[in-house]
Each structure stands twice: as C-alpha cells, then as structure tokens.
Amino acid sequence: MTDDTGSELPVDDVVDYCHTQAGLLSGRVETMREEADALLAEIDEEMAELRGQLEDHANATPGTDGPSTPAGPDGGENGLDLDTFEDREREVKEKQLLVQAKQTRMQAFQDLAADYTELAAELQTEVDDGDEALTRVVEFEADRDAPAYFEERETMVEAATNSESADE
C-alpha cells in the first residue's frame, strides 16, 4: 500500500505514532504523580507522628527547680527514644529524596511528551513523504534517548537499529 508520494508509510501513521508515544508518556507521568502523592502522604503522616512525639515529650517533661540531668540512653520513663526518632527522621528524608527524584523524572517524561507532540505537528504540516517522517522520528528518538522512557514498548529507533543489525 502506497500513498500519493509513492511511500509505503503514510505520514499520518507516523504522526499517530508520535501522538501515541506522547500519550503513553503522559500516562506514565500520571502514574508517577500518584506514587509521589502516596509518598507525600506518608511523609505528612510520619512528620505528624514525629511532631506528636516531640510535643508529648515536651509536655511530659516536668519542670525542675534545679539543674536537670539528661535521661539515660533509652530516654527514661517519659523520655524520647532518640535513636528511633532519628531513624524515622532519616526515613522521612529518604522519602523526600525519592519524591524529588520522581518529580525530576516526571518533568523529563513531560518534556519528551511535549516534544513528541511538537514533532507530530511539524510532521503533519511540513512533511509529505512517509520515509522522511520516519527518518525524522528515528533521529528524534536517538537524540533524546527515547528508548530509556519506554520499558515495555519498542521505539522506532530501536526497531531501526534491530533491523540494521539483522541485515548485517
């Protein structure tokens, strides 16, 4: 099957591919957003618990008339278990770093989705030959390392690379 230009691949199919890739990336961003929101909820909950422990400790500490002596390593009867508190604080910080990493990754996925959408618009208005459109997509994906964003789907640049390897 050929189009009016003699190419076997219609430009519209390449444009649809770009829109599909952008949609898949956007869907992945939504999934990452949900994961980040869940982590943020956990962080909020843990921070509230840590604040509560600090407030309980502050309220449970009786006033003294003279100089006070620090409680033993376990924090004493009404004391705060400092090691456990610090461990939980460290866990919260690790989760905050995970959220930041997810946000960075989300931005990269959003940027690539926008770039695919922009490429689709360019192909639709500027290109009449399906082979040229395909070449532009392959170059686009190679320049942006697009396969790294699609774990379960082969990109055109991977298909082209695999085709070249099979031909050799």
LINDAWO-V815471 format. One record per residue. N is the residue number from 0. NEAR is the number of other C-alpha atoms within 10 Angstrom. Layout:
N,NEAR + N,NEAR
//
This chain:
0,7 + 1,10 + 2,13 + 3,9 + 4,11 + 5,12 + 6,15 + 7,13 + 8,18 + 9,20 + 10,22 + 11,16 + 12,13 + 13,23 + 14,23 + 15,14 + 16,18 + 17,22 + 18,20 + 19,15 + 20,21 + 21,23 + 22,16 + 23,17 + 24,23 + 25,19 + 26,15 + 27,17 + 28,21 + 29,13 + 30,13 + 31,18 + 32,16 + 33,12 + 34,14 + 35,21 + 36,13 + 37,13 + 38,17 + 39,17 + 40,12 + 41,14 + 42,20 + 43,13 + 44,13 + 45,16 + 46,15 + 47,12 + 48,13 + 49,17 + 50,12 + 51,12 + 52,16 + 53,15 + 54,12 + 55,14 + 56,16 + 57,13 + 58,11 + 59,12 + 60,11 + 61,9 + 62,9 + 63,7 + 64,6 + 65,6 + 66,7 + 67,8 + 68,6 + 69,9 + 70,12 + 71,10 + 72,11 + 73,13 + 74,14 + 75,11 + 76,9 + 77,15 + 78,19 + 79,18 + 80,15 + 81,12 + 82,12 + 83,11 + 84,14 + 85,12 + 86,11 + 87,16 + 88,16 + 89,12 + 90,14 + 91,21 + 92,13 + 93,13 + 94,17 + 95,16 + 96,12 + 97,15 + 98,21 + 99,13 + 100,13 + 101,17 + 102,16 + 103,12 + 104,15 + 105,21 + 106,13 + 107,15 + 108,22 + 109,18 + 110,15 + 111,21 + 112,23 + 113,17 + 114,16 + 115,24 + 116,20 + 117,15 + 118,20 + 119,23 + 120,15 + 121,13 + 122,23 + 123,16 + 124,9 + 125,10 + 126,15 + 127,17 + 128,18 + 129,23 + 130,17 + 131,16 + 132,25 + 133,22 + 134,14 + 135,16 + 136,23 + 137,19 + 138,14 + 139,17 + 140,19 + 141,15 + 142,10 + 143,12 + 144,13 + 145,19 + 146,16 + 147,9 + 148,18 + 149,14 + 150,8 + 151,7 + 152,11 + 153,11 + 154,21 + 155,21 + 156,21 + 157,16 + 158,12 + 159,14 + 160,13 + 161,11 + 162,11 + 163,10 + 164,9 + 165,8 + 166,7 + 167,5
//
